[in-house]
Amino acid sequence: MPTITKSNIDFDKRNLTDKSLLKLYYNMLKPRLIEEKMLILLRQGKVSKWFSGIGQEAISVGVTMALKPSEYILPMHRNLGVFTTREIPLHRLFCQWQGKASGFTKGRDRSFHFGTQEYNIVGMISHLGPQLGVADGIALANLLKKNGKVTAVFTGEGGTSEGDFHEALNVASVWQLPVMFCIENNGYGLSTPTNEQYHCKHLADRGKGYGIEAFVLDGNNIIETYTKVKKLVESIRKRPRPILIEFETFRRRGHEEASGTKYVPKDLIEAWEAKDPIENFRSYLYSKKILTAKIDEAYNAEIKAEIDSALDSAYAEDDIRPSETEELNDVYKVVDYKEHTPNKETKELRLIDAISEGLRQSMEKHNDLILMGQDIAEYGGVFKITEGFVKQFGKERVRNTPICESAIVEAGMGLSIAGMKAVVEMQFADFVTSGFNPVVNYLAKSHYRWQQQADVVIRMPCGGGVAAGPFHSQTNEAWFTKTPGLKVIYPAFPYDAKGLLATAINDPNPVLFFEHKALYRSIRQDVPTDYYTLPFGKASLLKEGESVTIITYGAGVHWALETLEKNSDISADVIDLRTLQPLDKDAIFNSVKKTGRAIILQEDSMFGGIASDISAMLMEECFEYLDAPVKRVASMETPIPFAAQLEEQYMARGKFEGSLRELLSY
């Protein structure tokens, strides 16, 4: 019988059975013993990095045990107890940390940067904040399905300073989402103490500002954590709403082990070591004769044997053999493209009408499709594309959002994780900068990292020629064609827009769908009345000629056609790319090999645009066929000005004819 010391934590057994108390103890002991083993392996050079959660186990275990296994949890990198309490096999966890194939990311990411649908866990990314909005999306799916489920998401006190935190709380409050925000206030960011991070008594007070019930709990008291969270979770299931909990605890080791803790006062560490959640709970259980030395020894032996066995099997597994084909194939989820052939009945539509009709018909086809954006409900959006949608589909599916692009993109990702579809409207493509992080770091990388599809379409009203100035006129497609994992669509005609939008919504991968504002009401075309799809990666050959290949997209297509109408002596192939990622390289190469000349027209400014990449590709693949250098035509290297005469000077449109003639005379 060990020496029993008095617990420094005031535990209240309440109505918990001895069996439940022992289960709480076992579930805390397991991650602690794993961590102690990891620290040994780290010193031996067998583990590259470790983020310790020693002293914080009660939070992970208490929250996880309070939820049902079918309810999603979004943990952080110190929440090992979430993964072990959900009973993920240790072999798989150790393989994940060693970059082995039996892990969850095929060696593409480390530690806890992974998710698993099998265990309803969605891991973090290093940017911390996005997972809060993703939790909103999962909670929204639960609310719409009326399944009574709760979502729990973790962040540290440092993460509460990020804009994503505030956006996510606001959205959850406005929509009354069944989500529990869990703040682990452990005293420090990497080395920054809390008094340099926020200036309020409790972080929980921030919940009150958003109209959210908020609580402060002793994060080292496993009974308080488990029983209070369980009660709150049961309440949320009955009456869906968000709740914020601040768990007071302490990070007793470095941000990661290499960081150390020299910046932390010694007496502060000692004070929190005295409040160790496991040691104090063990003392309490011994004092109540609930835990005995025999049981304790058996628990330790069982867990240590499991750790050793899982480590042996993880070490025995072969290292991953790099496969370029497998890496490239996993960037996107494989698409089972189903062609829906257009019907013969047509009607003349403007580009804006075709997009609206395509969106409406996709809403009719997919009952799990949710639209989100600023002013898209009763108002119909600033361009009136969703006008009348609320009457047909209801406000649950056509959702006005606060001005918080980041949280709404993240919510779209959460809907996808929960098996639904999302279309997010950026009021203007320029505003995507406010949601850039989740687009390029969360949506784009999720399938590559842990095979999770991001079934999200982001509609991007873009482009100049409408005297809207520097913040409403950009055509910013190059920001996204650069990012592996995203698909980028840019139609120039109503027929293409309707069919490609349907395909985008069917596609389980994230799609940026660009819609040129100046074409919305200026371009008309006969469009099939029924639902139809068009394949990605297929350019359209609009005109055929012998002297030059004109490669363009968006408004540039119409500029090129206008130029040829005025210059009937020029014999040209005109290629409308339609989709920029994937790109129809064969159509480009075949045409240039025939004509021997290529000119690429884009509305975007020159440097870093897609024209540069296409030009480089042509020099590499078609050099021997070229009779002249590849020519690029683009807008000025300035922001887009407001005044009409300045905007006209800025645009590539006025430069194209001269550049084309120059190329032909080379």
N, C-alpha and C positions, 0 to 999 in steps of 0.2 A: 504494500500500500504506500503510494508516494506521500510526501508531506503536502498537506492541503493548506494553501494560503488563502486568505480572504480575498474574494473578488473585488476588484476596484470598480466594477460596473454593477449597478443596482438592477438585478434581473427580477422580473416578475413572471412566474410560470404561467399565470393566467389559466386558461382552460386547455392548455396543450397537454397531450399525453406524453408519458415517458418515451414512447416510441418516436413521437414527432421530435422531441428534444434531441434524442440520440441521432436522428436523421439529420437535423440541422448541424450537429457537431461533426458528424461524418462528412457531410458535404463541404464544410469549411476546412476540415483537416486535409482532404484530398488535394485541393489546389495548393495548400501550404507545403505539403510534402513534395509535390511536383516542383514548386518554385525552389525549394531548398536543393533539390537535385539539379535543377537548371543552373543554379549559381555555382555549384561544383563543376558542372560541365563547362560553364563559361570560363572559369579559371583554368580549366584544362585545355581550352581552345577548341572544344567540341561543339560549342554553340557560338554563333557570331555576335548576337545581340540579345538583350533581354530587358523587358519593361516590367519591373516588379510591382506586384499588387499586394505584397506582404503587409498585413495590418488592415487591409480593406476587404477581406473576404466576406464579412457579414453582409455587405451591401449586395454583392453579386449573388450570393447564395440566397439571401432573404427574398430579393426581388424575383429571382428565377423560380423559387419554390412557391411563391405566391401566385404565379401565373400558371395557366394550363400549357402543356407541351405544344398545343396547336396554336398558341398565341406568339406572335413575333416579338423577339427581343433584338435590340440594336445596341451591342456593347461597345466598349472602348478597349484599349490595349492593356488595361490593368484588370480586366474582368474575366480572368481565367475561370473563376468559379461559375460563370454563366455556362461556359462550354462543358465543364465537367459535370455540373448539375444536370444539364441536358443529356448527359451520358454519351457524349461523343467518344468513340473508342480512342484510347490514348495512343495506340499505334498510329492512327490517322493524324492526331495532333502533333506527335513527334515528327512524323514525316513532313507535315506542313512546315514545321520550324527548320527542318533540314533540307527543304527544297526537293523532296522526293515525290514520286508520281502518286503515291497513295495519300498525299495531302489533298488540299482542296483547290489549289491554284496551279497545279502542274509546274511548280517551281517558279512561277511568275511573280509572286508576291510573298511577303514573309509574315511572321508572327500572327497577329489577329486580323490582318487585312483580308479577310475572306468572309463569304457567307455560305450558307448551306440551307437549301429548301428542305432537306430531309429533317433538319432539327429546328427549322424556323428561326434561324439566327442570321442576321444581316450585319456583317462586320463593317468596320469604319474604313475611311481613307484618311490619309495624313492631314488633310485639310480640316478635319474635325467637324466643322459645322454642318456640312450637307446632310449628314444622317438624320438630323433633327427634322428637316423638311421631308425626307424620305419616310420617316415615321408618320408624319402627317398623311402622306399618300396612302400608306398601308391602313392607317386608321380610317381614312375616308372610304377606302374599299370596304372595310368592315361595317362602317355606318350604312353604306348603300346596300350592302348585302343583308343588313339587319341580322347579323349572326351573333351579336352579343359578345364579340371578342375585344380584348384590350391589347394595345401595343405599348411596349415599354422601350424607352430610348435613353441611353446614358450620355452624359458629357461631363467634363471636368469644370472646375470653376473658371479655368482659363478660357474654355470654349464659350462661356456665357458672354464674353466681350465681343464675339463675332456677330456680324449682322445676321447670319443664318439663324442664330438662336432667337433673336428678337422677331424675325420674320416668321419663324416656325411657330412661336408662341402666339403671335397675333393671328395667324391663319387658323390654328387649332381653336382659339377662342371664338373667332368670328363664326367658324363652321361647327363649333361644339363637337370636336372630334374626340373619340374615346382613346386618348393617348396619355401616357404617364411619362413626364419628363423627369429624369433622375439626375440631379447634379451631385457629383462626388466632390465635395469641397475638401481637398486634401492638403490645403495650406500653401502650395506652391505651383506655379507654372514650372518651366524647366528650372529656373532659379529665382523667378520673380515672386515675392510673397504676396499674399492676398491684399495687403494694404496698398500695394502698388497696382492692383488690378481693378478694384472697384471701391466705391466710396458709399457703401450703405451697410447697415448692420448685418443683414442677412440677404443672401442672393434670392432666397424665397420671396422676399418683398417684391421682386420684379414680376412675379406672377400676379400679384394684386393689381399692378398697373395695367395688366392685360385682362383683368376680370377673371383670373384663374385662381381657384383654390390652391393654397400653397402651405406647405408644412416643413418644419425643420425637425429632423430626427437624428438621434445618436447613431451614426453609421457603424459604430463598433459594438452596438448592442444587437445581437442577432434576434433576440425575441421581440424587441421593439420594432426592428426593421421588418421582420417577417409578418408579425400580427397586424401591424398598422398598414403595411402595403396590401396584405391580403384583404383587409376590410375595405380599403379604398378601391381595390380592383373589383371586388364584388359590387360595390356601389356604382362604379363606372359601367359595369355590364348592364345594370338595371337602368341607369340614367346616363347615357353617353355624354361625356364632357372631358376636357383636359384637366389634369392635375399636375402640379409642380411639387417635387420633393427635393429639399436640400439635405443631403446626408453629410453630417460633420464627421470627418475622419482625418487621417494624416498619411502623407507619403513618406515612409521611413527610409526608403532607399532613393537612389538617384533617379532622375527622369528616365534615363536608362543607365545601366550599371557603369558605363564609362564616365558618366557625368559626376558621380560621387555626390556627397552631401556636405562638403566643407562650408558651404554658404549657410547651412542651417545651424542655429545655436544648439550646443550639445544638450543643455538642459531641456530644450523643447523636444528633442528626439527622445530623451529619457522619459519625459512626462507621458508621451504618447506610447512608448514601449510598455509603460505600466498599464496602459489601457488596451493592450493587445486583445482583439476580439476572441481569439481561440483560447489563449491561456486563461483568460478570465472566465470564459464560459466553461472550460474544463474544470476550473476550481469550483464553480457554482454547481455543476453536475455531480462532482465528487461529494460536495458538502450535503447535497440532497440524496446521496446514495442512488442516484440514477445511473451514473457512470462508475464502473469499477475498473480496477487495474487490469483485470482479465479482459474485459470488453475493450478497453483502451489499447492494450497490447495487440489484441486481435485485429482491431481497426488498422493500426499502424502496419502490422505485418501484411495484412491483405493489400493495402494500398501500395506499400513498397514493392511487394511482389508483382503487382500489376504494372507498376512503373518500370521495374527492371525488365520484365518480359516484353513490354511494349517498346522499350528502348532497344533491346536486342533485335527485335524484328525490324525496327526502323533502320538500325545500322546495317542489318543484313540486306535490306532492299538495295538494289542497284541504283546508282545515280541516274538521273534523267539523261537520256541521249538526245542532244539537240536535233530537231527535225525542222528544217526551214518550211517544209510543206505544212506540217501540223501547226506551226506558229502562225503562218499566214491564214490558214483555214479557220483558226479560232478567233480571229479579230471580229468577225461577224457571225451571228447565228445563221445557219444554213436556212435559206428561204425556199419554201415550197411555193413557187410562183404559180398561181392559178389564173389563166387567161380568161377574162370575161369579154367576149366579142361584142363590139358595139352593135346596136340595132340599126335598122335602116331609116327609122324615123328621126329626123333632125329638126332643130330649130336654131335660129340665129341667136347667139349669146355673146355678150361682152366677156372679157377675161374674168372680171369680177363675178359675173353671173355664173360662169362655168365652175369657178371655185366654190361658190356658195352651193350650187346644185350638187357638185361632187361631195361636198362635206355633208350635206343633208342626206344624200343617198347612202353614204357610209354610216351615218348615225342610224338609219333605218336598218341597215344590214347587221351592224354590230351593237347589240343591246348593252354591251359592257364598255362602250366607248364614251369617255367623258371629255367635254370641252371645257377649257379653263382659260381665262384671260380678262384683262381689264375692260369693263363696259360691254362685254359681249352678250349679256342676257337681254333684258328688256330694250336696252338701247340699240342692240344689234351690232356692236362694235363701231369703231370710228369710221370704218369704210362700209358698214351695213352688211357685211358678209353673213352674219348670223342673225339678221333681222327675221323675226317670226319663229326662230328656233325654240324659244322658251315655250311658246304656245303649243308647239308640236311635241317637244321632248321633256319639258319641265325643267325647273331650276336645279334639280338634283344633278342633271346631266349637262346642263349649260350653266356654268358657274362663273359669276362675277368674282374677281379676285381683288384683294388689296394690291397696292402698288408694291409688289415684292417679287420681282422676276425670279430671284434665286430660289425662294421657297416653293414657287409654283412649278418650276422645272423639277425640283426635287420631289414634289408631290406627284408629278407625273411618273417619276421613277418608282415611287412607292406603289402607285396603282399597278404598274407593270409587275413588280415583285409579287403583288397580290393577285395576279392573273387577269388584270384588266388592261384597257387601252386608254391612251391619253393623247389629245391634241391640245397643245398650248399655243395661244396666239400672243406673239410679241406685238404690242400695239404698233411699234415701228421696229424694224430690224436693228436699228441703232441701239435700242434699249436692251438688247441681249447682253451687252457688256455687264449689266447688273446681275445677270445670271450666268456669266461665262464659266465660272468654276464648275458648277455641276454639269454643264454641257460637255466640257472637254475633259474633265477629270472623273466624273461619275458615270454619266451615260455612255461616253465613248469607250471606257475601259472595262465596263462591268462584264461583258461576255468574255473578253480575253482573260480577265482575271479569275472569274469563278463561274463562267458559263451561265451567267444570269442575263437574260434578254432585257433590253430597255425599249419597250414597245411604246415609244414616245415620238410624236411628230411635232416639230416646232415650226409654226407658220411665221414667215418673215417678210412682211410688207417692206419693200426696199426701193432704193433707186432715186435718182435725181430727175430733173426736168419738170419739177412741180414747185419750184421756188420755196422749198421748205428749209433750206439752210443746213449748217454743219451737223445738226443733231437729229435730223429726220430724213436724210437723203442718201445715206451711205449704202453702197452695195458691198457688203462685207463677207462675201462667200469665201474669200481666200483664208480667212481666219479658221475655217472649218474644213476645207479641202486638205489642209495641212495636218489635220488630226485623225490618225487611224481610228476606226471604229464608228465614224459618223458617215452617213450618206447625205449627199448634197444635191438637191433637185432645183432646176431653174428653168421653168417653161416660158415660152414666148407667145404661145397661142392658146386660145380657149380650149380647143380639142385636147391638146397635150396636157394642159393644166388639170382638167377634170379627170382624165385617165390616170395620170401620174399621181395625183393626190389619193385616189383610191388605192393604188399600189402602195403608196407610202404608208397609209393607215393599215393595210394588210401586213406590211413588213414588220417583223418583230424587232428590228434594229432601229436605233435612233436616226431620225431623218430631219434635216433642215430643209424646209420647203420655201424657196424664195419666190415672192410674188411682186413683180415690178409695179409700183403705184402708178406710174405714168401710162402703163398699158391697161390698167384696170378698166377704164371706160373708153379707151381710144381704139382698141382692137376688137373686132367682131369676127365671128366665124360660125359656120353651121356645125352644130355639135349634136351627137346622138342624145336622145332624151333619156335612155335607160342607163343603168349602172354599167360601167366597163372599166377595164384596167389596161395599162400600157406597161411594157417591161422597162426596168431600169437598165442603164448601160447601152442604150440603143439611140444613136444620134439620128437626126432626120436630114436627108439630102433634099434640100428645097429647090435647088436649081442645079443643072448640069452644064458644064462647060469644059474648055480645053486649056485655057491659058493660066489659070490661077485657082487655088483653093482658098476660100474665105471661111475661116473657122470662128464662130461666135456663139453667143447665147443671150437670152434676155432681150433687153432693148436693142442691143447690138445687132440682132437678127434683122430688125426692121430698118435700122440705119443702113445695113448692107444692102437689103433689097431695094430701098429707096435710091441708093447710089447706082445700082445696076440699072434701074429703070431710067435714070437720067443719062446713063452711059451705055447705050445699047451695043456699042462696039466691043464691050468687054465680055469675053466668054469665060464664065467662072462657075465652079462648083461652090455652092453655099451650104455649109454644114451647120445646122443648129444642134448644138451639143445636147440640149435638154437636160441631161444629168451630168454633173461634174464629178461626182463620186458615187457610183462607178463611172468611169470615162470610157467612151467607145473609141479605143485606140485604133482598132482595125479600120473603122470608117475614115479616120483622119489619115492614117498611113496609106490606105489604098487610093484615096483621092490625090494625095500629094505625089505619090509615085506616078500617077497619071499626068498631072498638070505640071509638075516640076517647080511650082512656086506655091508659097504659103504665106498668108497674112492672117494674123490673129487679132481680133477686135474685142476689147473688153471695156466696160464702163468704169471699172475700178481703176485706180491709179496704177502706174506701171510696175514699180518695184515690188517683187514678192507676190504678184498676181498669178492667176492660173495660166495666163498667156506665156509667162516665163517658163513654166514647167512644160507646156506643150511645145514651145520652141526648142527647149533642150532635148525633149524626146525626139523631135523631128531631126535634129542634128545628129543624134545618136543612131536613129533607126533608118533614116531616109537620106543621109548625106549624099550618097552617090547618085540619087535621083534628082537632086536640087539643081536648078539653073540659076538660082539667086539666093542670097541670104534670106532666112526666115524673117519676116517683118512683124513687129508687134505695134499695135495702136492702142493707146490707153488715155485716160484722163490725166489732168495735171497732177503733179506731186504736191498738192495742197489739200486742205480740207475743202469741202464743197461750200461755195459761197451762196448767199441768199439772193442778191440782186440779179435780175434776169440776164443782164448783159455779162455779168461776171460768171454766172453759171454756164451760159452759152460758151464762153471762152474756155471754161474748165473742161467741158465735156469732150469725150473722144469723138463724138459725132462729127464735129466740124473738121477734124483732122483726117478722117478716113479716106475721102476721095483722093486727096493729094498724095497720101501714103500709098494708096493702091496704084495710082499712076506711076509713082516713083518706082515701085516694085516691078511693074510691067515693063518699064523702060530700062531696067538694069542690064 
